[in-house]
């Protein structure tokens, strides 16, 4: 689909190949190249910036951070390094509904202490209280009703706060990412899915509407843009 055929004033109804049944090998190649895009385009920066601003204590015991829709696990591995550089004790959990994805994340983290769990977020249970919930490039895969449910779940389960790191819907990044992924020779899934993800993403007005539907008022949330093409939603309790 050409960019001019997409109305960026509304969310596109398109499918991503990584959401369809595929082999573990196909998923591994896709996730690896998504991690490369995250690295090249500073995708971890918003989450780490938010964590820095929380002023987390080194003396309160391990901070339990859960990454929902953890994918390749690259965000949690970055957080693991971030915490180690600050002598901050953490317990990190990556949760993803796809067992193959969880297995791939574990394979990519041989020297890590991250806990990996294959579960639907709404069925995920842990005996350890959750301090922070994060997600990266996850919410654009959901329907609005499921996002509202996810917001309610995070609000109920995260003791300290939560952070959504996702894309912003706009024509220019769609076109640039469509061209770049082909020039860079990324996995065929990524060449298809990366621009589609932008077309499926949300803008600030969408997030304000969904947060309101989840019972949150505007004073409880912070919405911020990060270049290139990131739109993040944060809640600090």
ABEGO torsion letter per residue (X at the ends): XBAAABBAABBBBBBBAAABBBBAAAAAAAAAAAAAAAAAAGAAAAAAAAAAAAGBBAAAEBBBBBBBGAEAGAAAAAAAAAAAAAGBBBBBBBBBABAAAAAAAAAABAABABBBBBBBAAABBBABBBABBBBBGAAAABBAAAAAAAAAAAAAABAAEBBBBBBBBBAAAAAAAAAAAAAAGBBAAAAAAAAAAAAABBBAAAAAAAAAAAGBBAAABBBBBBOBGBBBBBBBX
